[in-house]
Amino acid sequence: METKNEMSVATESPTARLARFGTKNAQVGVIGLGYVGLPLALLYSQKGFRTTGFDTDPAKVEKLESGQTYIRHIPASNIAAEKKENRFRATTNFEDLRQMDAIIICVPTPLDDHREPDLSYIRDTAETIQERLQPGQLVVLESTTYPGTTEELVVPILERSGLRSPIRPYSTDGHEVRDTDLEAIDFLVAFSPEREDPGNRLFQTHQIPKVIGGVNGPSARAAKALYSQVFERTIVVSSSRAAEMTKLLENIYRCVNIALVNELKLLCLRMGIDIWEVIEAAKTKPFGFTPFYPGPGLGGHCIPIDPFYLTWKAHEYELPTRFIELAGEINSAMPDHVVSSVIEALNQRKQCLKDSPILILGVAYKKDIDDLRESPSLRIIKLLQAQGAKVDYHDPYFPQLHKMRHYDFQHMKSIEISADKLGQYAAVIVATDHSSYDYDFIVRHARLVIDTRNATRSVKEHRDKIVLC
């Protein structure tokens, strides 16, 4: 039996279907309630849309349905408020996708063991939608991926439903879509890259401009209508491929520049020059220079991974992307540099790394967030343990580690920091520069501090204990 929503969609004219996305009557479904999907679902809910979050993890859904949060920078009160207004709900029942007008995909896109794109989450999600796809629905992929994924993977899977969304060129004029021909278009598909930056207090989700690319003109127009109601600015590009490449350019730009300063850091260490002083001086130039900072390696879901998505796709066009690959190699090698620095510093003190107790400060991939995806700290722990070191960690955001895709540290728990405890370690490594750390206290009581973030720059006393790495 058809549902009320299915019957109304079936009798709607194509023009009416398109217009629905410009109103708050559209029901929005978000698949994947992680660091990208949950803020987006709550944003639509707060703007007055009936929003449903879909996830395969029952524990997440149970927490959300009871008004709790599992992401530190998203207050539980925000979730509880939307639940009370009956604008937001979470479910593991994907049959409810049939009721959605717009379905937004926010699932992981990791690399496999060979550093090749793992699109299994996108593929599985598209299969799930295909089995329930309704005429007139809009499907938007937000997961970062290589150019062509939406057209070459998502659309063909969705079209197994018997419905069609032909890939057709369209033009834009001032970011407005000029081609609105709805002929033979049964459902709509677009790509709009997520631009979340967890922990960034300067830009909230709705303030970050939204780039949109459709597989045809009506799809781009529908996606723009939907996103324009919750984002302050939308930018429509001429295809889903252009939108996919936009996200890769943003993150490769950062990856390459971070690799540059990481390589310069290694050179400056040998030359006896303080790279941090050099960066501070260079950024006083009012034009032509953007400061990037070295560190123990790249973390987060985007920057360590996205370049490899493009280099993999580039092989199809027989064009080696040597510059991008080199940047990835430099950044990937930084945890090894940190461990080498620890070994050298201990050797100078006539100690060896094997059996030495080492403390890692911070396992989150950047300061003041509860996100450890691709964190270089995890790689550093693994390398140290492989050398025979006895490793502990402290992180205020992670009282205990769990099993991850490439690491299994679930036996490790965050230790308490005290003067006596700090003095028991052969070396304390500042891997993540959380604001809550008292660096004067840490340096005062530690025997040796390996600082990978220049977090101890304001410490005046006991600088002989500090090794900038």
C-alpha positions in Angstrom: 0.0 0.0 0.0 1.3 3.5 -0.9 1.9 5.9 1.9 0.5 9.4 2.0 3.8 10.9 1.0 4.3 8.4 -1.9 0.8 9.1 -3.3 1.3 12.9 -3.1 4.7 12.6 -4.8 3.3 10.4 -7.5 0.5 12.9 -8.5 2.7 16.0 -8.3 3.8 17.7 -11.4 7.6 17.9 -12.0 7.5 21.7 -11.4 5.7 21.2 -8.1 8.2 18.6 -7.0 11.1 21.1 -7.7 9.3 23.9 -5.8 8.9 21.8 -2.7 12.6 22.1 -2.0 12.3 25.8 -1.6 9.9 25.4 1.4 10.2 24.1 4.9 7.5 21.5 4.0 10.3 19.3 2.6 11.3 16.4 4.9 15.1 16.1 5.2 16.9 12.8 5.9 20.6 12.7 6.8 22.4 9.4 6.6 25.4 9.2 8.9 25.2 11.0 12.2 28.9 11.7 12.8 30.9 15.0 13.0 29.4 16.1 9.6 25.9 14.5 9.6 24.7 15.4 13.1 25.5 19.1 12.9 23.8 19.3 9.5 20.7 17.4 10.6 20.4 19.7 13.7 20.8 22.8 11.5 17.9 21.8 9.3 15.8 21.0 12.4 16.6 24.3 14.0 15.6 26.1 10.8 12.1 24.5 11.0 12.5 21.4 8.8 11.2 18.0 9.9 14.5 16.2 10.0 15.3 12.5 10.4 18.8 11.3 11.1 19.7 7.7 10.0 22.6 5.7 11.4 23.5 2.0 11.6 24.8 2.4 15.2 22.0 1.7 17.6 24.0 3.3 20.5 24.2 6.6 18.7 20.5 6.6 17.9 19.5 5.6 21.4 21.5 8.6 22.8 20.0 11.1 20.4 16.5 9.8 21.0 17.0 10.4 24.7 18.3 13.9 24.1 22.0 13.1 24.8 25.1 13.9 22.8 28.3 12.0 21.9 30.1 14.9 20.2 31.5 17.3 22.7 31.0 20.6 20.8 27.3 19.8 20.2 25.4 20.4 23.5 22.9 17.9 24.6 20.5 20.8 25.2 20.4 21.5 21.5 19.4 17.9 20.7 16.8 17.8 23.6 15.2 21.1 22.4 14.7 19.8 18.8 13.3 16.5 20.1 10.9 18.4 22.3 9.7 20.4 19.3 9.3 17.2 17.3 11.5 18.5 14.5 14.3 16.0 14.9 14.4 12.3 15.4 17.0 9.6 14.9 16.4 6.1 13.7 18.1 2.9 12.4 15.0 2.1 10.3 16.0 2.9 6.8 12.5 2.1 5.5 11.7 5.6 6.6 13.8 6.9 3.7 10.7 6.5 1.5 9.1 9.4 3.4 12.0 11.8 2.8 12.0 14.6 0.1 15.7 15.1 0.4 18.3 12.5 1.4 21.8 13.8 2.3 24.6 11.3 2.5 27.3 12.0 5.1 29.3 8.7 5.5 33.0 8.0 5.8 35.3 7.8 2.8 38.5 6.3 4.2 41.5 4.7 2.4 42.1 1.0 2.3 45.3 -0.8 3.4 46.9 0.1 0.0 46.0 3.8 0.3 43.3 3.5 -2.3 39.8 5.0 -2.0 37.4 2.8 0.0 34.0 3.7 -1.3 32.2 0.9 0.4 30.2 3.2 2.7 29.0 5.3 -0.2 28.2 2.2 -2.3 26.3 0.5 0.6 24.4 3.7 1.3 23.4 4.2 -2.3 22.2 0.6 -2.4 20.1 1.2 0.7 18.5 4.3 -0.9 18.0 2.6 -4.3 15.8 0.0 -2.7 13.5 2.7 -1.3 13.9 5.5 -3.9 10.8 7.5 -4.7 10.0 9.7 -7.7 11.0 13.4 -7.1 13.4 12.7 -4.3 16.7 14.6 -4.1 19.8 12.7 -3.1 22.9 14.7 -2.2 26.3 13.2 -1.5 28.4 15.2 0.9 31.2 12.7 1.6 34.6 13.8 0.2 35.6 11.7 -2.8 37.3 11.9 -6.2 35.7 13.7 -9.2 33.2 11.5 -10.9 32.0 9.5 -7.9 28.5 10.9 -8.0 28.0 10.4 -11.7 29.9 7.1 -12.1 28.9 5.3 -8.9 25.9 6.9 -7.1 23.7 7.6 -10.1 24.1 4.1 -11.7 23.2 2.4 -8.4 20.2 4.6 -7.9 19.0 4.0 -11.4 18.7 0.3 -10.7 15.4 1.3 -9.1 14.0 1.8 -12.6 13.9 5.6 -12.1 16.2 7.9 -14.2 18.3 11.0 -13.5 20.2 11.6 -16.8 23.6 13.3 -16.6 23.2 16.5 -18.6 25.3 19.7 -18.8 23.8 22.9 -17.6 25.0 26.5 -17.3 25.2 28.8 -14.4 24.7 32.6 -14.4 25.7 34.4 -11.2 25.5 31.0 -9.5 21.9 30.6 -10.6 21.0 27.5 -12.7 19.8 28.4 -16.2 18.9 24.9 -17.4 15.7 23.7 -15.7 14.4 21.2 -18.2 12.7 18.5 -16.2 12.1 16.1 -19.1 12.8 12.4 -18.3 14.2 13.3 -14.8 12.5 11.0 -12.2 14.8 11.9 -9.2 17.5 14.5 -8.5 21.1 14.0 -7.6 23.8 16.5 -6.5 27.1 16.7 -4.7 27.8 19.3 -2.1 31.0 18.9 -0.2 31.0 19.1 3.6 33.1 21.9 5.0 32.9 21.1 8.7 35.9 22.2 10.9 35.3 20.7 14.4 36.3 23.0 17.1 36.3 26.1 14.9 34.5 28.8 16.9 34.8 31.5 14.2 32.6 29.7 11.7 29.4 27.8 12.5 28.0 25.3 10.0 25.4 27.7 8.5 28.1 30.4 8.0 30.3 28.3 5.8 29.4 28.9 2.1 27.9 25.8 0.5 29.2 24.6 -2.9 26.7 22.7 -5.0 27.0 20.8 -8.2 24.2 18.7 -9.8 24.3 15.9 -12.3 21.8 18.0 -14.3 20.2 21.5 -14.1 17.1 20.6 -12.1 19.2 18.7 -9.6 21.5 21.7 -9.0 18.5 24.0 -8.8 16.7 21.7 -6.2 19.9 21.4 -4.1 20.4 25.1 -4.2 16.8 25.7 -3.1 17.2 23.3 -0.2 20.6 24.5 1.1 19.8 28.2 0.6 17.2 28.0 3.4 19.8 27.1 6.0 23.1 28.4 4.7 24.0 32.1 4.5 25.5 31.6 1.0 25.4 29.0 -1.7 27.7 28.7 -4.8 26.5 26.6 -7.7 29.1 25.1 -10.0 28.6 23.6 -13.4 28.7 19.9 -12.4 29.0 17.4 -9.6 32.5 16.7 -10.8 33.5 20.4 -10.4 32.0 20.4 -6.8 33.9 17.2 -6.0 37.2 18.7 -7.3 36.5 21.9 -5.3 36.7 20.0 -2.0 39.9 18.2 -3.0 41.5 21.5 -4.0 40.7 23.0 -0.6 42.3 20.2 1.3 45.2 19.5 -1.1 46.1 23.2 -0.8 46.4 22.8 3.0 48.2 19.4 2.7 50.9 20.8 0.3 51.5 23.9 2.3 51.7 21.9 5.6 54.2 19.5 3.9 56.2 22.5 2.9 56.6 23.9 6.4 57.2 20.4 7.8 60.1 19.9 5.3 61.4 23.4 6.2 61.2 22.5 9.9 63.4 19.5 9.3 65.9 21.7 7.5 65.8 24.4 10.1 66.4 21.9 12.9 69.7 20.9 11.2 70.6 24.5 10.5 69.9 25.6 14.1 67.1 27.9 13.0 63.8 28.2 14.9 61.1 27.6 12.2 58.4 29.0 14.4 60.3 32.3 14.6 60.7 32.3 10.9 56.9 31.8 10.3 56.0 34.6 12.7 58.3 36.9 10.9 57.1 35.8 7.4 53.4 36.3 8.2 54.0 40.0 8.9 54.0 40.4 5.1 50.6 41.9 4.3 50.3 40.1 1.0 51.4 37.0 -0.8 51.9 34.8 2.3 49.5 32.6 4.3 51.0 31.0 7.4 50.9 27.2 7.9 52.4 25.5 10.8 54.5 22.2 11.2 53.4 19.4 13.5 53.7 15.7 14.2 51.7 14.7 11.2 48.3 15.3 9.7 45.0 14.3 11.3 41.3 14.5 10.7 39.3 12.8 8.1 40.1 15.2 5.2 43.7 16.4 4.8 45.5 13.1 5.3 43.2 11.3 3.0 41.8 13.5 0.2 45.1 13.9 -1.7 45.3 10.2 -2.2 41.7 10.2 -3.7 42.8 12.5 -6.4 46.2 10.8 -7.1 44.3 7.5 -7.5 41.8 9.0 -9.9 44.6 10.8 -11.9 46.1 7.4 -12.9 43.0 6.9 -15.0 44.1 9.9 -17.1 47.7 8.7 -17.2 48.9 11.9 -15.4 51.2 11.4 -12.4 50.5 13.9 -9.6 54.0 13.9 -8.2 53.7 17.2 -6.3 50.6 16.0 -4.4 52.1 12.5 -3.7 55.3 14.1 -2.4 53.3 16.3 0.0 51.5 13.2 1.3 54.7 11.3 1.8 56.3 14.2 3.8 53.3 14.6 6.1 52.9 10.8 6.5 56.6 10.6 7.7 56.3 13.1 10.5 55.4 10.7 13.2 58.6 8.8 12.4 60.5 12.0 12.8 58.9 12.5 16.2 60.0 9.1 17.4 63.5 9.6 16.0 63.7 12.9 17.9 62.7 11.0 21.1 65.4 8.4 20.5 68.1 11.1 19.9 67.1 13.1 22.9 67.2 10.1 25.1 70.6 9.0 23.7 72.0 12.4 24.6 71.0 11.7 28.1 72.6 8.2 27.9 69.2 6.4 27.9 67.6 4.1 25.4 64.0 4.0 24.2 63.5 0.3 24.9 61.6 -0.2 28.2 61.6 3.6 28.8 58.2 5.0 30.0 56.9 7.6 27.6 53.8 9.9 28.1 51.8 11.2 25.1 49.9 14.4 25.9 46.9 14.6 23.6 45.5 11.9 21.2 43.0 14.1 19.4 44.1 15.1 16.0 43.9 18.8 16.9 43.5 20.9 20.0 40.4 21.1 22.1 38.2 18.6 20.2 37.1 15.0 20.9 38.0 13.7 17.4 40.9 11.3 16.9 40.3 10.3 13.3 43.7 9.8 11.6 45.4 11.4 14.6 49.2 11.3 14.3 49.3 10.6 18.0 48.0 7.1 17.3 50.8 6.4 14.8 53.4 7.8 17.3 52.1 5.4 20.0 52.3 2.5 17.7 55.9 3.3 16.6 57.0 3.8 20.2 55.5 0.5 21.3 57.2 -1.2 18.3 60.6 0.1 19.7 59.9 -1.4 23.1 58.8 1.8 24.9 56.1 1.7 27.6 53.6 4.2 26.5 50.9 6.0 28.4 48.7 8.9 27.3 46.6 11.7 28.7 43.8 13.5 26.9 40.9 15.3 28.7 38.6 14.4 25.8 39.4 10.7 25.7 39.3 8.9 29.1 39.7 5.6 27.2 40.7 4.6 23.7 38.6 2.2 21.6 39.3 -0.1 18.7 39.7 1.8 15.5 40.2 0.9 11.8 44.0 0.6 12.0 44.6 0.7 15.7 43.6 -1.4 18.7 44.5 0.5 21.9 41.2 -0.2 23.7 43.2 -1.4 26.8 44.7 2.1 27.2 43.1 4.7 29.5 44.1 8.3 30.1 46.3 8.7 33.2 46.0 11.5 35.7 48.6 14.2 35.5 50.5 15.1 38.7 53.9 16.4 39.6 55.1 13.0 40.7 53.6 11.2 37.7 55.2 13.5 35.2 58.6 12.9 36.8 58.3 9.2 36.3 58.5 9.4 32.5 61.7 9.4 30.5 60.0 11.8 28.1 56.7 13.6 27.8 55.6 14.2 24.2 53.3 17.2 23.5 51.4 15.7 20.5 48.2 17.8 20.8 48.4 21.3 22.3 45.1 21.3 24.2 44.4 24.7 25.9 43.7 23.0 29.2 47.3 21.9 29.7 49.5 23.9 32.1 52.7 23.9 30.1 54.7 25.7 32.8 53.7 22.9 35.3 54.4 20.2 32.8 57.9 21.5 31.9 58.7 22.1 35.6 58.0 18.5 36.7 58.9 16.5 33.6 62.4 15.2 33.0 62.2 15.8 29.2 59.6 17.4 27.0 59.4 16.7 23.3 57.2 19.6 21.9 55.8 18.9 18.5 53.4 21.9 18.5 55.5 24.8 19.9 53.0 24.7 22.8 55.8 25.5 25.3 56.8 28.8 23.6 55.7 30.9 26.5 57.5 28.8 29.1 60.3 30.8 30.6 62.0 28.5 33.0 63.6 25.0 32.5 63.9 25.5 28.8 66.8 23.1 28.8 64.3 20.3 29.3 62.5 21.2 26.0 63.2 19.7 22.7 61.3 21.4 19.8 60.5 18.7 17.3 
